[in-house]
Amino acid sequence: MKYLSFLLFIMALTCNTPSPKNSDNTKVKDPHNGKPTNHLLGQSSPYLLQHIYNPVDWYPWGEEALKKAKDENKLMIISVGYSACHWCHVMEHESFEDSLVASVMNENFVNIKVDREERPDIDDVYMTACHLTGRGSCGWPLNAFALPDGRPFWAGTYFPKNNWLQILDNIQNTYTNEPEKITQSAEDITKNISRRDDLVFVDADEKYTERRLRKIARTFVKTIDMEKGGRKANPERPNKFPMPNNYQFLLEYQHLSDSKSTLQAIKATLDNMANGGIYDQLGGGFARYSTDPNWKAPHFEKMMYDNGQIVSLYSFAYQKMKKGLYKQRVYETLDWVEREMTSPEGGFYSSLDADSEGEEGKFYVWKKSEIDETLSKKTAKIFNDYYSVTSKGNWEHENNILHITKRPKDIARKHDMKLKDLEKLMLKARKDLMKVRDKRIRPGLDDKILTSWNAIMLKGYADAYRVFGEQKFLDAALKNANFLINNQFKEGNRLNRNYKDGKSVINAFLDDYALLIDAFVALYQATFDEQWLYKANDLTKYALENFYDKKSRMFFYTSSQDAPLVARKKELSDNVIPASNSVMAKNLYHLGTYLYNDDYIQQARDMLNTMIIQFEDSGQPSFYSNWCSLMTKFVAPPYEVAIVGDDFAEKRKELDKHYLPNALLLGGKTEGTLELLKNKLVEDKTKIYVCKKKVCKLPVTEVRKALPLIK
């Protein structure tokens, strides 16, 4: 690429930049009223508000900053992060709170702060620029340099103060003396950003067979650590991420194939995550990732999008395997969501910071002496054995991360106890330690409420209700769904993305629509209330009108109603959150089935036809796991299981005791309005109809007789 020659001097600066690692002395300065503020004052994002007292004259993304850059012919620095980001805090403290750094940035650049969770569209454009220029060294904070018109010419991540000052100086000197180099680089990078998602629709009659699916699944399983779970560790990058949608697909595939190796991969991952330090053994909820290959030492931030998906995953895994550990993790995680992450109106907050008092993980870790002082001598001895606590500590600075490395039944035997008595003792000990922990200074809460992340947790609650029948789970799901309808729905079924302090702002993106449609379909299956299907269909129609690209038959990430960025991108590959296009494709399939809409099903097939060449032979199916999940629908179309009559709710609950990923449930006390339910009501009887592609087998009245029909 032509821009690489210009970038060589930047690469020389960054090659010796240390990679982010745990820091024990980072302190984030508390803001004080009365200090001069920059242009971030009044923003809704907690991340932006963390920077209002920086001497850097930050602007939010918007017309004012863009106009200033053009009018003054200044380069822009677009600095992207999020509230729970540890290394964002580090760079703020080292550079953005420093008056010397601020004077250089203010004199030569227009400086823009972006919350990647509020504006993922901006983050995606400039993160793509980073991947094109940074040789893979990309993350958050993301610091991108752009021309006054917004076209990026270079981007990187965290830099220590001295490196950052040198980069600022070199870029400004080049812009002053050789501006053509920067302009050429920006032109080349912008073209490549646009080409990155430039798919061509594949008009092919693809055959989706068990053989093709098996080949993909086998490749998938080969990437998994069969002992510890998760992806096989890379010694240079040992981090492990939960990636819930990977294991949702593998669960679905295992149900179809009965593959023992697939089941082993799932169990190894879920067991080790549940027992590891990535899980908050006292308070519930999972951290974003572990920094080691054993799930022990987490990066301590907790994100709503992880935990919503993990609740669904562990619920379905319990449905499949009936492991009490999985049920316990679901209940404890939802207790944490209810206790710490739910607004009075029923919305779900975004995240908890990794840091407290400027130190990562301080809120969560323990000295052995603290535990010994809190619990009785006997209880402390057993607790420390159970959770791998030592006097020297199992982590940094003699601190201990609570995690389980021994089987509880072995601990019980060692201490001459019955297993049930051990679990009661540990439950009380955890409660006693929680009382102590609750007195500590808490990590920062990002209390913005995002439509897409709320949809993920809404679905988590609905799925947990179906599996466990716990009424409070359904109540929370319904309260959240109605909160979103009352606050995030606008005229014509348009959505807003963000809600905070009573204000709903920012036109929603494709993931907001896709994930909420998915959640509403899940809520229908939990309630058989047709309003949720029809609201899902209303949102689908809006997305087709405002996001759909007829050329590629995919969806743009941004609405046609939004002000354009330098590139209009599509979200195609699945990451920790599935790609909005893969979620939309599955939505079209499910709604097409429920609503007798063959056009929707064909659209889903068109999307899969175009994507399969991206992942079938790539050797990296884990980055397309939700597309793989859609593929299972075409390999083995799901059963339509209709339950109609007065006892529909009890029959549905009984059916939901079984893991049936190849079944879509529908029904109610009456036939309702769905075509699939027509002529299925029999007076004074509750009938179960097992159908496929609208063709039904003879109805039965008992779940035990229906199950063999759902092969």
N, C-alpha and C positions, 0 to 999 in steps of 0.2 A: 504494500500500500504506500501511496506517495507520502502520507503524513508521517511515516515512521522515521524518516531522516530528521524531521523537526523534533521528534520526541526523544532522540538519543540523549540530549543533554538533561532532560527531565529524568530519564531512566537512570542516568548516572547518579543523580541526586538521591533517588529512592532505593537503589539497590542495597544500601546498608541501613535502611530504616528498619528498626526492630518491629517484629510482628506483635500485635496486641497480645498481652498475657495478663494473668491475674496481678493486680496491684494492691498493695496493702496500705498505701499511704496517700491515696488520692482523696482529696477533699473538695466537695462542691460548695462554693461560697453561697450562703443563704442570701436571698435578695432582701433589701431593707427599704422600707418606704421613705420617700424623700430623695432618693437618688435620681439622677438624670436617666431618662429612659430613651430607647430607640423606637423605631417605627413598629415594633412588634406589640406594643401596648394595645390591649383591646382584642387580641386574637383569641380564638377559642381553643387552640391546641395547647395542652400543658407543656409540650416540648418547646414550642415557640416562646411561651411565657417564662420558661426557665432562662431565656436569653435576653429578657427585656432590659436588664441592667448592665449587659456587656458594653464596654466602650466601643466595640464594633457597631457601626450604624446599620444594624440589620433591618431589612425590609421583608415583609411577607411576599410570596409570589403574587404578582398582580400588576395591573396596568401602571400604577405609580412607579414601581421599580423598573419595569421594562421601558417606560417612557424616559425615565432619568438616564438609563444606560444609553439610549439612542440619542437623546438631546446632548449629552455630555461626551458621547463617543467613548464610553468607558467599557472595558471588559467586565463581565459579571462573574462573581463567585457564587455558585449555587451549592450551598452546604445542606445536606440532607441527613436526617437522623430520626430518632424517636425517643420518647420519654424514658423508656426502660433501658436505653442503650448505655452500657458501662463506658465504652471507649469514646462515645460522644461526650460524656461528662469529663473524661480525661482531657480531651483536646480542648474543650471549653476552658477548663481550669488553666491548662498550660499556655494556650494561645489566645483564645477569644476574650479572656478576662485581662489580658496583658495590654497595657497602654501602648507599648511600642508596636506590637503586632497590629493593634487596632488602628494606629495612625497610618501604617503602611497600607492596610486594607482600605481604609476610608478615603485616603488620598487618591488611590489608583484604580479602585474597583467599586462597582455597585454590588453590595453584599446581600444575598437573599437566603433566608432560612426556610427550610421546607420540612414539614412533618410527613415522613413517608407513609404513615398510616392514614393521614387525611388526604394526601395527594400522591397515591401510588402511581398515577400516570406520569407525573413529573419525575419521580424516582426511577421509573422504568426507562425513560428516555436517557437520563444521565448515567444510570447504572450500565446501560448498554454501551454508552460511550466509554465508560471505565473498562469494561471487558474488551473493547476494541483497542484500547490504548495502554491498559495497565498490566498486560500479561497475566491476567487472572488474579492479581492482588487487589481485590475489590471487596468492600463491605461497608459498614457504617461506623463512624460518620463517613458519608460520601461527599467528597469535595470536588466539584466539577467547575472547570473554567470554560466560559462561553463568550462568543462575540456579542456585541450590543443587541443583535437580533435574536439571541438565544441559542444559536448553533454552537454545540460544544466542540472544543478542539483538544481537550485533555481532561482526565479525571483520575483521582486516586482516593485512598481512604485516609486513615489516621497518619499524621506526621508529627513528630516532636517539634517543639518550637523552632529550633535552629534550622531544621530542614525546611519547615514551612516558610520561614522568612526568606531562605535562599530561593525556594521555588517562586515565591511572590516576586522577588527581585528579577530573576531570570525571565519570567514570563512578561513582566512589564517592560523590561529592556528590549525583548524581542518584538513586542507589539509597537514600541516606539521606533525602533531602528529597522526592523525587517517584518513589517506587518503582513506582507504577502505570504510568509511562511505559515503564520497562524490562520490566515484566511483560507489557504489551500488545505490545511489540515482540517479545518471546520467543514469545508465542502465535502471532502472525502469521507469524513466520519459520518456526517449527516446522511449522505447517500447510503452508506453501509447500515446505518440504523434503520432506514426505511426498508432496505432490502431484507433485513433480518427476518421479518414476518411476512414477506411477500410470497405467500403460497399460491400455487395454481391449482384450481379445482381439478380433481382426478375423476373424470367421468368414466368409471370402470364398474363392471359387474363383479365386485369382489366376492369371493366365496369364503365365508368364515366357518372354519371347521375345527373340531376338537384337536386335530393334529397341529394346526397352526397355533392354537391357544396353548397347547402343551409345550411346544417349542419355546414360546415366549416365557411361560411360567418357569420352565427349567432353567433358562438363562437367568431369570429373576432370582431363583433360589440359590444359584451358585454364587451370587454376590453377598449372601447373608452369612454372618458368623453363627454357626450352628451351636456353639457353646454359650456365647454371651448375648447373641441376638444383635439386631441392627446390621448395618453394612459392615463388611470385613474392614478392620481398622487399617488405615494408612499411617505408618509410623511417623510421617511428617505432619499429618493432620489427623490426630487420633479422635477428634470430636465425633460424637454420635448423636444424631437427631432422631426423635421418635418417628416422624414420617407416617402418621396414622393411615393415610389413604393407601400406602403400600400394602399394609397388612389387611385392610378391608378387601382389597382385590384378592390377596392370597387366601383369605378366608372363603371368599366366593368361589375361587378356583378350586380350593380343596374340597368344597362341598360337591362340586361337579365331578371331580376326578378321584376323590378319596386318596390323594397322594400323601403318603406317610412323611416324606421329606418336607413337604410344604407345611404340614401340621407341626413338625418339629421346629421349623424355622419360626413359625408364629409363636409357639409356646416359649421357645428360648428368648425371644424378644420381649414378649409381654411379661414373663416371669421376672426377668432381670431388670426391666424397667420398673416394675412394681416394687421390687425389693431394693432398688438402688437409691443413691442419694439424689438422683434426678427427681425422685418423688419426695415431697415434703412429708416425711413419716409422722410428724406431729400434726400438721395443720391441713394436710390434703392438698392436692393439686400438683401438677408436673411443671418443672422448669423447662426452658426452651431447648436446651441440649446439655449433654455432658461433655466435659473437656478431656475425658479419658475413655478408653475402649471398654470399660467395665460398668458404665453408667453411675459411677460413684460420685465424682466431683462435678456438680452442675455449674453452668453459667446461670446464676440464681434468679434471673428474671422469669416471671410467670406471665404467659400470654393467654388471652381468652381464646384465640383461634386454635392453639394447641389443645387446650383442655376440653373444648367443645367436641373436637374430633375424637380425642382419646376417650371421652365418656361413651361416645357411640361405639368405638372399637371394643372397649372392654365389656360393654353391655352385650354386644353380639358374640364376643368370645366366650362370655359366660353362658349365653344361650347355647353355644356349640359344645362347650366342655364342662360346664357346671362346676367351675373352680371357685371356691369361696373367696379366694384372694382377689379375683377379678371383681366380684360383687362388692367387696369391701372397698376397693379403690374407687369404684363408681360412686358409692354412697359418700365416702370421705371427700372426694373431689367436689361433689355437688353441695356438700355441707360448706366447703370453703367458698364456693361461688355464692351461695345464699348469704353466708356470714360476712364476706369481705368485698364481694364484687358485684352486688346487685343494688341498683338505685331504688329509692322508695317507689318510683313509678313502675319498676319492673324491668328497666333496661340493664344491660350488663356492661360494666366498665371494661376498659381495654387491657390494662396490664398492671403488674407490680414491678417496681424497679429491682434491679439486682443489688443495688447499693443501699446501705443505710449508714448514716454518719460518715459518708464518703468512702466506705469500705465495702467491697463486694462480699456478700454472703454473711455479713456480721450478724444480721438478725436471726439467721437460721442455725449457726454452728454453736458447739458447746465445748467448754472445758470439762474434763472429767470431774473436777472438783465442784463445779456448779451442779452437776447431776447428783453427786454424792451428798451435797448439802440439802438438796430438795427432797430426795427420796429417803426412805428408811435404808439402813445398811444392807439388809437382805434384798430388798427390792432393787436398790441401785446395782448390786452385784449381778443380779439376773438381767436387769435392763441393759447394763453395759455389755454383757455377754451377747444379748439378743441383737443389739444394734452396733456391735463392733467398735465400742468406745474403749480407748486406751488412755493411760496417763500421759503418754508422749503425744497423743493425738494421731488421728489417721489422715490429717490434712495439714495445712500450713499453720505454723506458729502454735503448735500444741492444741489446735482446735480439732474437733471431731464433727464429721458429717454423719448423721444417723443413717445407717443403711444395714441391710440384712444379708449376711453371707453364709449363715448356717440354717439348716432346716429347723423350724420351730419344734418339731417333734423330738429332734436331737437335743435341743436346749432343755425341753421339758424332762427328758430322760436324765440328762446330766444333773439337773437340780431336783430330781426325784419328785416331779410334779405330773399331774394329769394335764394333757394339752389344753383342755378347756379352762383349767384353772390358770395356766400360764397366760392364755389370751386375756382373761379377765384382769389379771395383774398388770399386764402391759397396757391395757386400755386405761386403767386408773392411773398408771404412771405417766402415760402420755398426757392425760388431762391435767395432772399436777404440774408437769413441765410446761404445758401450754399457759397455765396461769402465770408462770414466771416469764415466759417469752413475751406474753402480751404486755408486760411492763416495759419492754425494750422500745427504743426508738424504731418506728416502723419504716420499711422501705416506702419510697414515694409511690403514690397511686396515680395512674393516668386515668382520670375519670371521664374522658370523652367516651361516647357511646357510638360505635360504628355499626351501620346497618348490616354489613356483610358478616362481621364477627358475631353480632347478636344472632344472626340467622344460624350460624354454626352451633352456638350454644343452645339456641331454641331447638334445633334438631337433636342435639345431644340429650336434652331433657325429654323430648318426645320419644326418642329411641329407648332411653332408660325406662320410661313409663311402660312402654310396650313389653319390655323384657321382665321388669320386676313388679309391675302392677302397682307402683307406689303413687297414690293419688297426688301427693304434694309435687311430684315431678311434672305431672300433667298440668297442675294449677300454675306452676312457674312458667311452663311453656305457653300456656294460653295468655297469661298476664303479659309476657314479653311480646307475643304476637299482636295483642291488642295495643300495647304501647307503641309498637312500630307502625301499626295502621293509623293510630291517632296522631303520631308526631312526624313520621318519615314519609308517609304517602301524601303526595301533592296532587293538584288537579290533573286529570287525565291519566292517572296511574303512574305518574312520574315519582321517583323516589329522591330523597336527599340522603347523603352519606353519613353526616355527622350530627350528633346531638349533644349539647352541653349547656348546663345552666339555663334550661328552658328554651334554648334556641336551636332550631334545626337549620343546618347550612350545608353548602357544597352539593352541587348536582351529582347524583350517584353515578358510579361506574358499573361496568358489566358484572363484576363479582358481586355487587350489592343485589342486583336483580337475580343473577343465577343462583346464588346461595339462598336467597329468600324464597325463590320458587321451590328449590329443593326442600327447604324446611317446611313449607306449606304442604307439599306432597306428603312428607313424613307425618305432619300433624293430621292430615286427612286419614292416613292409615291408623293413627292412634285413636281417632274419634269417630270416623265415618261422617263427619260434618262436611257436607259438600261445599260450604262457602270457601273452604281452604283450597279446594281444587280450582274453583272459579277465580279466586284471587290470584292463584298461581298462573292461570291462563291469561288473566288480564295483564299481568306483568310480562308474560311471554310475548304477548302481542305488542306491547310497548317496546320491548327489546328488539323484536324483529323490525319494527318501524324505524328505530333510532340508532341501532348498533350494527345491523346486519350488512355484510359486504356481499353483494350478489356475485361479484367476480370470483371470490375465493370460496363463497358459501360458508364463511366463518363470520365471527362477530368481532368488531373493533372493541377495544377496551373502553374507549371514550365515546360519549354520545355525540350524535350529529349536532346537538344543541350547544356543545361546549366550544369555547374559544380554542382554536387549533394551536397545538404545540409544533415544534419543528418536525415531528413525525407522528403519525397516527398509528399506534401499534396494536398488535393482537397478543393476547395471553394464550399460549398454546401448550407449553410443557408444564406438567404437574410438579409442584414443589411441595413444601410443607402444607400449603393450602393448594388444593387441586386447581388447575387452570380454569379460568372462567369459561373458556370455550368447551372444555371437556364436561364441566358441570352443565352447561346449556345443552350440550348434545344429549346427555342422559335425561335432562328435564324433558326435552322434546320427545324422547322415546317413551318416558313414563306417561306424560300427558297425552301423547298420541294414543297410547294403549287405553288409558282411562276414558278419554273423550272421543274415541272412535275417529281420530284424526290421522289418517294415513299419510297426509302431507308432512306432519310433524315427524313421523317415524322415518319417512324418506329423507327429510332434512338431517336427521341424526345419522342416518346411514351415509349420506353424502359427506358429512364432516369426518366420519370415521374412515371412509374410503380415502380421503385426502391425507389423513394423518398416519395411517398405518405404515406407509412407506417410511415415515420418519422414525418409527420405533421398532418395527419388526426385526430388522437386521442390524440395529444400532448397537446391540449388546448392552444397552442401558434402559431396559424397560421400566426401571424404578422411577424414571423421570416422566413416565407416561402411564402411571398405574391407574388413573381414573379412566383414561382411554381404554386400557385393558379391561377394566370393569365393564365398560360399555360393550366391548367385544363379546364378553360372556353372554350378553343379552341376545346377540345375533347368532352365537353358536348354539345356545340353548334358551330359546325364548321363554320368558317367565310365565308361570301359570297365573291366570286371573281367578282368584279365590273369592267368591261372593258368598256372604253370610247374610241371610235375609230372614227377619222375623223378630218376635218380641225378645228372644234370648240372644240376640246378635252380639251384645257386649260380652257376655260370659263365654260364648263360643270363640270370639276373637281373642280374649285373654287366654283361653286354654290353648288355642293354636299358637299364640305368641310365646309359649313355653318352649317352642321348638325353633331351631335355626333354619329358616326357609328363605335364603336370599333369592331363590328363583320363584318367588311368589309375590304378586301384588294383591293386597287385600282391599276389599270394598264391600259395601253393604249398608245395613241399617234396619230399623224397625219396619220401614216401608221400602218400596222400590225406588223412591227418590226420582231423580231426573236423568240418571246415567243410562245410556243405551244398554250397557252391559248388565243392568239389573232388571230390564224389562221382562215381565211375565215370569218372575222368579219368586214372587210372594205366594205362599200357600197358607190359607187361613188356619190359625191356631197351631202352626208348626214353624220351627226355625230350621231352614234348610241350608246346607252348605253345598255350593256348586264349584267344582274344580274344572276350569275351562282353559283352553289354550287357543290363541288366535280366534277367539269368539266361538269356538266349538266346545260344548260342555259335555262332561260325562254325567251319568245319572246322579241326581242329588242324593246326599246322605244327611242324616240328622246328628251324627256323632263325630267328634273330631278324630277319634281313633280310627274311624273308617275313612275319613278324608285324607289322613296322612299318607297312606300307601298310594293314593292317587297322585300325590305331588312327588314325583320321582326325582 
